[in-house]
Amino acid sequence: MKAIGYQHSLPIEDKNALQDIELEIPKASGHDILVEVQAVSVNPVDYKIRQRVAPEQGEWKILGWDAAASSKRPAKKQLCLNPAIRSGTPAT
């Protein structure tokens, strides 16, 4: 899956401050659902997180908490969501 993230809290002028990356598609489990994100926003809080929170060594910190999405695949315990539902969500 595509994402925007960083590995080091660099000045925004640095070409590596924010990077387009590819990550493995996560698996839904328990009561989770997998959603397909059509749009994401990066808000002022994301900017502050990028300045102050360093990811674990070798890991990526992903930005963009608010998303427009549709459900893809519910987990086994998730019984109440129609796979075709579209929604705006604060993604976590």
Beta strands, then each sheet from edge to edge (+ up, - down):
strand 1: 2-6
strand 2: 19-22
strand 3: 33-41
strand 4: 61-62
strand 5: 66-74
strand 6: 86-90
sheet 1: 2+ 1- 4+
sheet 2: 3+ 5- 6+
end
